[in-house]
Amino acid sequence: MVREFGGRGPAQILTALVVALAPVNLVLHGYYSMNAVDVLVWLIAFVAIAQALRTGSQFRWAVLGVVLGIGLVNKISVLWLGAGLLAGLLLTPHRRTLRTAGPFIAGALAALLFLPHVLWQVEHGWPTAEFIRVATT
């Protein structure tokens, strides 16, 4: 991501060291969990949207859609990421990209990949919603 925003070698190395040694990352990624995958999905999504906005590439929008779809299957909190990205498009000069097919391709691919999970939830009585309800009471 640093390279995408113009950072050269030293900035990339410093960023990699800071991220790798951050206590939260050491704890969160010290074992396999949905959270570790979630952080990776968010990072890849940020890079994909930065590249899509910079280049206008439909392929980058498609990559973003696939990443968001995979992320949604992993953890539904990726809905917050999608909502934030949409709000960022709507509230900035990048809203002009909404006149192109790219963001809609991304949304359609994410929804298509997420659809089997939603259908499974419906068939089984929304177990994730029940889990969230119980965990918050």
C-alpha positions in Angstrom: 0.0 0.0 0.0 2.9 2.3 0.7 4.2 1.7 -2.8 0.8 2.4 -4.2 0.8 5.8 -2.6 4.3 6.7 -3.8 6.5 5.5 -1.0 9.9 4.3 -2.1 12.0 1.5 -0.7 12.9 2.9 2.7 9.3 3.9 3.4 8.2 0.4 2.4 10.7 -1.3 4.6 9.9 1.0 7.6 6.2 0.3 7.2 6.7 -3.4 6.9 8.8 -3.4 10.1 6.3 -1.3 12.1 3.4 -3.5 11.0 5.2 -6.7 11.6 6.3 -5.7 15.1 3.1 -4.0 16.2 1.9 -5.8 19.3 -1.7 -6.0 18.1 -0.6 -7.8 14.9 1.7 -10.2 16.9 -1.2 -11.1 19.2 -3.9 -11.2 16.5 -1.9 -13.2 14.0 -0.2 -15.5 16.5 -2.8 -18.2 15.8 -5.1 -18.9 12.9 -8.5 -17.2 13.2 -11.1 -15.4 11.1 -9.6 -12.2 12.4 -6.2 -12.8 10.8 -7.9 -13.5 7.4 -10.1 -10.4 7.9 -7.1 -8.1 8.3 -5.5 -9.5 5.1 -8.8 -9.0 3.2 -9.1 -5.4 4.3 -5.5 -4.7 3.3 -5.9 -6.3 -0.2 -9.2 -4.4 -0.6 -7.6 -1.1 0.2 -4.8 -1.7 -2.3 -7.3 -2.9 -5.0 -9.5 0.2 -4.6 -6.5 2.5 -4.6 -5.3 0.9 -7.8 -8.9 0.9 -9.3 -9.3 4.6 -8.6 -5.8 5.5 -9.9 -6.0 3.5 -13.1 -9.7 3.2 -13.8 -9.0 -0.5 -14.5 -12.1 -2.7 -14.6 -9.9 -5.6 -13.7 -8.9 -3.9 -10.4 -12.6 -3.4 -9.6 -13.2 -7.1 -10.3 -10.3 -7.9 -8.0 -11.9 -5.8 -5.3 -15.2 -7.6 -5.8 -13.6 -11.0 -5.5 -11.7 -9.9 -2.4 -14.8 -8.5 -0.8 -16.8 -11.6 -1.6 -14.2 -13.9 -0.1 -14.0 -11.6 2.9 -17.7 -11.8 3.4 -17.7 -15.5 3.4 -14.9 -15.4 6.1 -16.5 -12.7 8.2 -19.6 -10.6 7.7 -17.9 -7.5 9.2 -16.6 -7.0 5.7 -20.0 -5.4 5.1 -18.6 -2.5 7.1 -15.7 -2.2 4.8 -18.0 -2.3 1.7 -20.2 0.4 3.3 -17.2 2.5 4.1 -15.8 2.2 0.6 -19.2 3.2 -0.9 -19.5 6.2 1.5 -16.0 7.2 0.5 -17.0 7.1 -3.2 -20.2 9.0 -2.6 -18.6 11.7 -0.4 -15.5 12.5 -2.4 -14.7 13.6 -5.9 -14.3 9.9 -6.7 -18.1 9.7 -7.0 -17.6 10.2 -10.7 -16.5 6.5 -10.8 -20.1 5.6 -10.0 -20.8 6.5 -13.6 -18.6 3.6 -14.7 -19.3 -0.1 -14.5 -16.3 -0.8 -12.2 -18.0 -0.3 -8.8 -21.0 -2.2 -9.9 -18.9 -5.1 -11.2 -17.2 -5.2 -7.7 -20.5 -5.2 -5.9 -22.0 -7.8 -8.2 -19.0 -10.1 -7.8 -19.0 -9.7 -4.0 -22.7 -10.4 -3.8 -22.4 -13.5 -6.1 -19.6 -15.0 -4.0 -21.5 -14.2 -0.8 -24.9 -15.6 -2.0 -24.2 -19.3 -1.1 -23.4 -18.2 2.4 -26.6 -16.2 2.7 -28.7 -19.1 1.3 -27.1 -21.4 3.8 -27.9 -18.9 6.6 -31.6 -18.8 5.4 -31.8 -22.6 5.2 -30.4 -23.0 8.7 -32.4 -20.3 10.5 -29.8 -17.6 10.5 -27.3 -19.1 13.0 -24.8 -16.2 12.6 -27.5 -13.8 13.7 -28.3 -16.0 16.7 -24.6 -16.2 17.6 -24.3 -12.4 17.5 -27.4 -12.0 19.6 -26.2 -14.4 22.2 -22.7 -13.0 22.2 -23.9 -9.4 22.8 -26.3 -10.2 25.7 
